[in-house]
């Protein structure tokens, strides 16, 4: 089984956190509320007026999905539709991360 995983990784390489972060853009409608920082499970985001990413993105997209302004976007996305799991509250996510 390990062979299959290695083969797939070579065929479809996943970008590391720093490379993946290059896909994000933070739009001017960002209000610096800090929700992205609070929902990041690996503490990869810091807010200094706007979010900055620290090279350890795990590609969960919690920051983009929970941004109330929809200001964090993937550069290639065509829609501002966000996925929010209705069975988990924002407060539960923030509490779990701290």
Secondary structure, DSSP 8 states (H G I E B T S, - for coil): -HHHHHHHHHHS----HHHHHTTEEE-TT-----HHHHH-TT--EEESSSEEE-S---S--HHHHH-TT--EEETT---------TTS-HHHHHHHH-
